[in-house]
Amino acid sequence: MHPLGDAMLHLQLMARMGKHLGADLAEAFATGKISAEDWAEMITSCRGCDAPENCKRLLDRQDGQDMQHGAERPEGSVEPPVYCCNAARLLRLRADCN
């Protein structure tokens, strides 16, 4: 097992991945759909990932495509990468938010 990654980097990646997938993590926390403990577990899980650079590349590429095309993706149309430690949680949150 490798050391946990930088907490701030993974917080940012989690927020971006949530947005990418259509799961509003800030709203889920504010409305009690996730607790502080849930949030901390998700970040810790993300920090344990050995592929954060893949996640960042995927999100950067998607952000660039969105800017070029100026189009929103249809909600629920994007799936998390197979290596995402929080894929199931993010998909549940997306379903709960819609």
C-alpha positions as CSV (number, residue, x, y, z in Angstrom):
1,M,0.0,0.0,0.0
2,H,1.3,3.5,-0.8
3,P,1.0,6.6,1.4
4,L,-2.2,8.6,1.2
5,G,-2.2,11.4,-1.4
6,D,-2.5,15.1,-0.7
7,A,-5.9,15.8,1.0
8,M,-6.5,19.1,-0.8
9,L,-5.7,17.6,-4.2
10,H,-8.1,14.7,-3.6
11,L,-10.8,17.0,-2.2
12,Q,-10.6,19.0,-5.5
13,L,-10.7,15.8,-7.6
14,M,-13.7,14.5,-5.7
15,A,-15.6,17.8,-6.2
16,R,-14.7,17.8,-9.9
17,M,-15.6,14.1,-10.4
18,G,-19.0,14.7,-8.6
19,K,-19.7,17.6,-11.0
20,H,-18.6,15.5,-14.0
21,L,-21.0,12.8,-13.0
22,G,-23.9,15.1,-12.0
23,A,-23.6,14.5,-8.3
24,D,-23.5,17.7,-6.4
25,L,-21.4,16.8,-3.3
26,A,-21.8,20.2,-1.6
27,E,-25.6,20.1,-2.0
28,A,-25.6,16.5,-0.7
29,F,-23.7,17.5,2.3
30,A,-25.8,20.6,2.9
31,T,-29.0,18.7,2.7
32,G,-27.8,15.8,4.9
33,K,-27.6,13.2,2.2
34,I,-24.0,12.7,3.2
35,S,-22.6,13.3,6.7
36,A,-19.2,14.7,7.6
37,E,-18.1,11.1,8.2
38,D,-19.3,10.1,4.8
39,W,-17.4,13.0,3.2
40,A,-14.3,12.2,5.1
41,E,-14.5,8.5,4.1
42,M,-14.9,9.4,0.5
43,I,-11.9,11.8,0.6
44,T,-9.8,9.1,2.4
45,S,-10.8,6.5,-0.1
46,C,-9.8,8.9,-2.9
47,R,-6.5,9.7,-1.2
48,G,-5.7,5.9,-1.3
49,C,-6.1,5.7,-5.1
50,D,-3.0,5.1,-7.0
51,A,-4.3,6.7,-10.2
52,P,-5.1,10.4,-9.3
53,E,-3.1,11.5,-12.4
54,N,-5.5,9.5,-14.6
55,C,-8.5,11.1,-12.9
56,K,-7.0,14.6,-13.4
57,R,-6.4,13.9,-17.1
58,L,-9.9,12.6,-17.6
59,L,-11.4,15.7,-15.9
60,D,-9.1,18.1,-17.6
61,R,-10.0,16.6,-21.0
62,Q,-13.7,16.7,-20.2
63,D,-13.5,20.3,-19.1
64,G,-11.7,21.2,-22.3
65,Q,-14.3,19.5,-24.4
66,D,-17.1,21.2,-22.5
67,M,-15.5,24.6,-23.1
68,Q,-14.9,23.9,-26.8
69,H,-18.4,22.7,-27.5
70,G,-20.2,25.0,-25.0
71,A,-22.7,22.2,-24.4
72,E,-23.8,20.5,-21.2
73,R,-23.7,16.7,-21.0
74,P,-27.1,15.2,-20.4
75,E,-27.5,14.4,-16.7
76,G,-26.9,10.8,-15.9
77,S,-25.1,10.1,-19.2
78,V,-21.5,9.9,-17.8
79,E,-20.1,7.0,-16.0
80,P,-17.2,7.1,-13.5
81,P,-13.9,5.6,-14.5
82,V,-13.6,1.9,-13.6
83,Y,-10.7,2.7,-11.2
84,C,-12.7,5.2,-9.2
85,C,-12.8,4.1,-5.5
86,N,-16.0,6.2,-5.0
87,A,-17.9,5.2,-8.1
88,A,-20.8,3.5,-6.4
89,R,-21.2,6.3,-3.8
90,L,-21.1,9.0,-6.5
91,L,-23.7,7.2,-8.7
92,R,-26.0,6.8,-5.6
93,L,-25.6,10.5,-4.9
94,R,-26.4,11.4,-8.5
95,A,-29.5,9.2,-8.4
96,D,-30.5,10.9,-5.0
97,C,-30.0,14.4,-6.3
98,N,-32.1,14.0,-9.5
